[in-house]
Every structure is written in structure tokens, then in C-alpha cells.
């Protein structure tokens, strides 16, 4: 990393950030305190100052000399501004500026400095005769330079504040609702740092994949693996074992439960069992790893992963509850379950309706594929299957049966010969 002494900030003269601080001097008591602080500032400075390009301090104005008993010194920005970042922070803390505001001021200053440095990058230029390998090498060198600047920026902020802080991570934490779900259990000082680690990994992974141009070589995969391993190590150093386990469980939950990959409608389980299932879902997809790699397994591999996951769930829940879990993955069952809930019917009724429909579908498929049947025989047999399913569903649902049959008329019609609506069995309420 470049030596910290020479870090200068051309943004220190930017007047747009001054209003953020002027609230520090909204009353005369604070102005008087600032005057006293200004007169008592220590002359010595820490070694290796981190400097800014600040204006020379303006002469301090004194209060009206005609008032012999009271002397006040009006607040000016130069009272707290300093060429050295460390002095700058110390002055802000002395006047009791909130730590979060100090953080935002310093992070914004440093971000502006490095944004200017990135803007000075020469645009990528390829000679007409450059081959693919040469282009990849130039992109990699440019990416490495960007990574170096990003690492240097993080190091500057860490040295000044005493901890890692990413402006992007802070924005995500303050603006994205999912961040509160993911990290709400962590202490405040760890939340943004965790978001920053994950966000930085995602950005770095995207650059590596972009440089590869869709053709991942072994060297590219190695870089992604090193990136992922480094973040896992950093998270392990930042979080306790229980915090790390909770974070990974919540990542998997957001992916598989909140985004609809897994359903648990009608499945009785404890919170601990749900957590165990979510951790087992890493066998299907490790969400944290996927942020870095963003790869897609083959269809065969996906099936194998899913089968392993379902074996884990079956071992955890046992046969009866695993059957509930399997039914919950089918939208037809979830609709039946919601219907029975709306009509204050037991879950067993939804199971009966669902199983009736499943059995009818299997029988209808067998009849449709039976080449030994004539068209007339096939149509007659399908009508029998349809009417049997209608009668069973109507009986199971009782007074609510007619509404359910009307809502699912298209499906029931598909079992037999087409009709505008299925014939409601006699005796249905």
C-alpha cells in the first residue's frame, strides 16, 4: 500500500459538506466551548500524519471588547478543520461531535479522494492486433489496480476510525430492508463491516468473471476460491462462532424460504429444526459461495444435490412430517391447504383433497396411455375417474365443496371429456 503520509484530500474545500457540521454551533454555549477548545489545542501531532488539503486557519475573531465581563469567539469552520486527518477527528471529538457523524464526514472525504484517483485511470485501450490473451492481461492489470486502490482506501479508513467501514456497505445497511433481516441480530459495530465484506466479495467476483469473458480458466476459478476463502476467514475473525452460524443460516433462509425455493406450509417443526434444514440447504446451494462464484451446476448435479438435501430433511423430520414437507412443495396442495384454512377445516381435509387429485391424475394418465382401449372406452373410463374425484372432494369439503369445485373447474374438466363446468355430484351442499 502507498504510504499514508501523502494522502491529500482535494475535497476539503467542498462547501457541500459544511452544512452537515454547522449544526454543531447552533447556540452560543457551544460557540464559547469551541473558542476555549481552539485556544487550548495541543501543539504536538501524532507520527505519520494523514494529511488533507485544507485552507490555512483564519484569524480567530474576538468578542466585543466593550463587554468587559464576557468574551466569546464566534464559531468558524476553520476551528475544527485541520490539514491532518487525525487532528481533524480529534477536534471533532473534542467538541462532542457524534461518532456516527465523524465517521460519515471522514468516510465521505476519503471516498472523494479515491474517486478522483479512479477517475484518472486511462480508459482501456487495445491495439488492433492484440489477441484474447493480451486483452485479458490488460483487463486483469486494470482490475488489480482498482483492487489495490480499494484496499488502500479501506486501510486509510480503518487507520483513521479504528475499524473497517465501506460506504457501499453503509448504504446497503441503511436502505435495504433485507439487510435488517439478515444482520439485525449483530451488534451495531459489526453490521456494516459484515455487509462490506460480502459486498466487496461480490464486486471482486464480478470483476473476475467479467475479465474471463464467460470462459472460466483454472486460474480464474482459483482466484474466486481464494476470494471466497479470504472472506470466510475475515468473517470468522469478525464474528463469534454463534454469530457466524446465525449469519449463514439466515443467508440460506432468505434464499430458500423467503424467495420461494422451499415451502413449509402445514409442516410442524421447531425453530431449531428449521435452522437445521436451512443449514442443510447448503448441500443444494451455498448462498455465500454463490455470491463469489455465481456458477450454475448441471441438471444432473442439481438433482443429486436436491436428493441429498431431501435425505437430510427426511432424517430430521421423520416419515410423517417429511410427507408434509413433500406435499408443501406442490402448489396444488398449498392452494388446498389455504382453502381449508379459509373455511376453518382441518389440515387432514386438505391432505385428502390433494391426495384425491393426485390419484385421479395418475389414473387418468394411465388410461390415456393405454393403447388397448378404444376411444369410447377411454372416454367412458375418464368420465368415471372424473366423477369419482368430484364426489370424493365434495364429500371431504362438505358445505365448502361447491366453491372449491367451481374454483378448480378447469382441472376437473381435464380429467374427462371437456365441458363448460364439471357436473356437481348430487347431494353436494
N, C-alpha and C positions, 0 to 999 in steps of 0.2 A: 504494500500500500504506500501511497505517496506520503511524505512527511506531513504531519498535521500543522506545523508552524505556518505553512504558506496558504492555508485555507482562507481565502478572502471572499467577502460576500458583496457583490455589486448591488444586491437588492436592499442594502441597509438604508439607502436614500429613498426607497419607495414609500411614498406617503400613504399608500393604501392600507398599510398595517398599523399606522399610528392611531387611528380611532379605536382600535382594539384595546389600547393601553390607556388612552386618555381618561377612561373611567376610573383610573387609579387616583385621579386628582380632582374628584368632583366636589370636594369640600376643603375648607381652609385648614382643618386639622391635619389632613393628610399632606397638604402642601407644606405646612410647618414641619411635619416629620421628615418630609423629603429634604427640606432645607438643612435640617440638622444632620441627616444622613450624609448629604453631599459634603458638608464641612468635615465630617469625621471619616471619610473613606480612607482605607489603608492605602499606603503608597506602594507596598510590595505587591507583586503579582506571582501566580504560580509559574513553574517552569514550563517551557514549550507552550506558549500561548496559542490559542486558536483564534486567529485574527479575522476581523471584519473590516470592510472599508466604510468607516463611519466618519461623519463630519467632525471637525475639531469641536471641542466643547465650547459653547457660547459663554461669555462672561455672565456670572450669576448676578441677577438684579437684586438689589436690597429693598427692604420695605421703606416706606415714607419715614424720613428721619425726623419729621415734625412730631411723630408719636413716640415719645421717649421711652415708654414702658413696653411697647410691643414691636417686635421686629419679625417680619415674615418674608419668606423668599418664595416668590411665585414659581409654580411648577413649570418646568420646560422638559421636553423630551430628552435633551442632552444630559439631564441629571442622571438618568439611568442607562443611557446608551453608552457603549464602550467599544473601543476598537477590538478588544479581546472578548471572545465569547464567554470565557469564564467570568470575567469581570461583569459582563452584561447580565449573566444569570445571577451572580451574587448580588448585584444591585437590585434586581427584580425581587429576589427573595427577601432582601433587607426591608423593602417597602411592603412586604407581605403580599406580593402578587401571588395568586393561586398557582399551585404546581401545574394544574392542567393547562392554564393559560401560558405559563412559562414554556411548557412542552410544545404547545401549538405554535408559539412565536418562533422558538428555536428550530423546530422541525420545518416550518414554512421557509425560514431564512435559508437553511441548508438545502432544502429541496429546490429553491430558486437558483441557488448557486450551481447545483449539479444539473439542473435543467438547461442552464446556459452552456455548460460544458458539453452536454449531449448535443445541443443544437449546433455545436461547432464541428460535429462529425462530418467528414466529407461523405457525400452520397456514394452509395455503392456504384462502382464503375467496372465494367468487364470489357476487356478488349475483344474485338470480333472473333479472334482466333482462340480465345480461352475455351478449354474443354470443360466438361462437367466437374471433373476433379478440382480443377483450378478455381472454378466458381464456388464450389463447396468450401474450399480452403479459405477464400476471401470472406465468405459469409461467416465461417467459423471464427476467423480472426476478429471480425467486427463484433460478433456475439460475445467473444471473450472480453473484448474491450468494454462492452456495455456491462457485462457481469462484473468486471473489475471496478468500474465506476459505482455500480450499485452496492458492491461490497464495501467500497471505501465510504460511500455515503452512510451506510448503516453503522460503520465503525465510528465515524465522526459523531453521529447522533448518540451512539452508545457511550462514547467517552464523555460527551457533554452531559447527558442525562443520567448516566449510570445504568441504563438498561436499553435493550433493543426496542426500536419503535419504527413502524412503517406507516407513512401517510396513507398508502392504499389500504393497509390493514385497518387503520383507524376509521377510514371512510366506510369500509365494509361493516365494521363493528357498529357504527353509529346509524347506518342507513338500511342494512339488510335484516329483515325480521328473522330469517333463518339462523342468523348468527347468534341471536339471543337464545334460540332453542338449542343450538349446538354448544355454546360456551357459557350459558348463564350460570352453570354450577361452579365456574372457576373464579378465583379472586380477581379483582379488577386489574391488578398489575400483570396478570398472566394472559388476559383475554386477547388484547391487541397483539401481543407477542406471538401467541399461537396462530391467530389469523394471518399475521405477517409471514410466519414460516410456511404455512400452507399456500398462501398467495404467491410467495416468491418461488416455491417449488412449481406451481402451476405455470407461472410465466417462463421460468427457465426450461421446463419440459416442452412448452410450446415452441420456444426458440430452437431447441434441439431438433424437434420433429419437423419444423419448418425448413431448417437447413438441410435436412435429409431429403426433402422434396418428395416424400412419400415412399422412398426406398430406404428402409432402415438397415444399415450395415451393422455388423457385430460391434464396431467401435461406438456407434450411436446408442445401441442398447446398453452398452457398458456405461456410457455417460449417464443415461437415465437411471440405471441401477445405482450408480454412485450418488446421484442426486437424491434418490428416494432413501437410500441408506443414511445419508447425511441428515436428512430431515427427521427420520425416525430417531436418530441419535440425539439431535437437538431437542426434540420433543421429550425424549427420555430424561435429558438433563434439566429441562424446564419444569416438567410436571412430575408429581409424585406417581408411584405405581398405580394407585387407585384413580388418580385424575386421568392418567393416560388410558387406563382401561375404560373409564367412563367416556372419554372423548371418542375412542374408536367405536364403542358400542353405539354412540349417538350418530356418528357418521354413517354407520351401516343402517341404522334405523331410518334416517332421513332418506337414504337411497331406496331401501326395500319396503319400508312400511308407509312412509309419507308419500312416496311417489308411485305407489300402487303396484309394485312388483310382487309384494306379498300381502295377503289378506288374512285377517284373524276373526272375521265375523262369526260369532257363535262358538268360538273356541275358548273354553275356560282354562285360564292359566294364571300363574302368579307373575308379579313383576320380575322376579328373579329368573323365571323360565323364559319370559320374553327377552330379557337381556341375553340369556344363553343362546337363544335362537338367533338373535341379531349378530352375536359374535360368530356363530356357526355360518352365517351367511357369507363370511369372508371366503368360504370354500367355493361360492358361486362367483363373487367378485369382491376383491379387496378395494374398497372405495378410495382409501388414501393412496394406494399404489396406482390406481387408475387415474388419479389426478396428474400424476407424473407421466405415466406411460400412454394412457388413452388408446390402448390397443383393444382389438376385438378377437376373442377366441373363435376357433372354428365351431361349426354347428355340433360336431361330434364331441368336442371338448366341453361345450356348454351343457350338453346333455349329461355328460359324465359328472360334471360339477354339480348339476342340479340333483342328480341321483344320490350323490354323496351327501349333499345337504339334507335331502329328504330322509335319508337313513339316520342322520343325526337327530332330526326332529322326531322321527318315529321312536327312537331310543329314549328321547327325553319325555315325550308326552304319553307314550303307551298306545295300544291299538285303538281304543275308543276315541280318545282326543285327537289322535293322528287322523282318524277318519273325518272328524270335524274339520281339521286343518285342510285336508284334501278337498272336501266339499267347498270350503270357503274360497278356494282359488277359482271356482266356477261362478261366473256371473249369474247364471240361471239360479243357482242356489242362493246367492246373495239377494237376488230380487225376491225369491220366495220367502226368505227369512225376513226381509224388510216388510213384506206384505203381511206376514203373520204378526209381526210386532205392531204394525199399524192397527191391526184388528184384535189385538190382545189375545192372540193364540199362542200356544206353547211352541218351543223350538222343534219338538218332535213332529208337529204338523208340517213345518217347513221341510223337514227331512223326508217325510212321507211323500209330499208333493214332488220334491226333487227326484227322489228315487223312482217314483212312478213315471215321471217324464223320461228319465234315463233308460228305464227298462223298455218303455214304448219305443224310444228311438232305436235301441238295439234290435228289437223285434222287427220294426219296420225296415231297417237296413237289410236284415237277413232275408225278408220276404222280397224286397226289391232286387236282390242279387240272386234269387233262386230261379234258375233258368228252367226248371222243370214245371213251373206254374204257367198257366195260360194267363192272358191279360185279365180275363174275367175273374179267375181265381185270385190273382194278385190283388185286384181292386177290392174284392169282397173281403179278403183277409185283412187288408189295411184298414178297411172301414171298421172291422171288429176291433182291431188294436186301438183305433181312434176312440171308439165309443167306450171301450173298457177304461182307457186312460181318463176320459172325460168323467165317467161315473165315479172312479176312484178319487180323483181330485175333488170333485164336487162333494162327495161324502166326507172327505177329510176336512174340508174347509167349512162345511155347514153353511150358515147364512151368508158367509163371505164368498162362497163358491162361485155364484153367478158373476160377481165383479171380477174375480180372478180369471174366469173362463173368457169373459169379454176382453179383458186386457191382453190375453195371450191367444186370441182367436187365430192369428196367423200361424202360430206354431202348431196348434192343434189341427188346423186345416191341412198343414203339411204332412200329417200322418196318413191321411186318407185322400179321398177324391176332393178336388177343390170345391169350395163353397164360400159364400159371402161371409157367413159366420158359422161356427160349429153349432150343431144341434145340442141344446142344453138338455141333459137327461131329465126324464120325467121325475117329479118329486124333489127336484132341486129347489131350495127355498128362494 
